[in-house]
C-alpha cells in the first residue's frame, strides 16, 4: 500500500529494562484459599448449629474453627500441587 508523503511516520517507543532496575511483580492473591475457607466455614456453621443449637457463641466458634481448618487444608493442597 503506498505511503502518504505528507504524513509523518509513527515513532514507536520501546521500553527496555536497564540493568539494576526490576519491574515489581504484582502481589499474587490466591483465591482458592479464600474459597476453601468460606466453604469450610459454612460446613463449620452447619455442624455447630446441630451441636449448639441457636447459641450465637457456639455458631461463631463453629465458623472460626471451620475457616481455620479450611485455611490449613487449602495451604496443604497448594503446597502438594506446587511440588514444594
Secondary structure, 3 states (H helix, E strand, C coil): CCCCCCCCCCCCCCCCCCCCCCCCCCCCCCHHHHHHHHHHHHHHHHHHHHHHCCCHHHHHHHHHHHHHHHHHHHHHHHHHHHCC
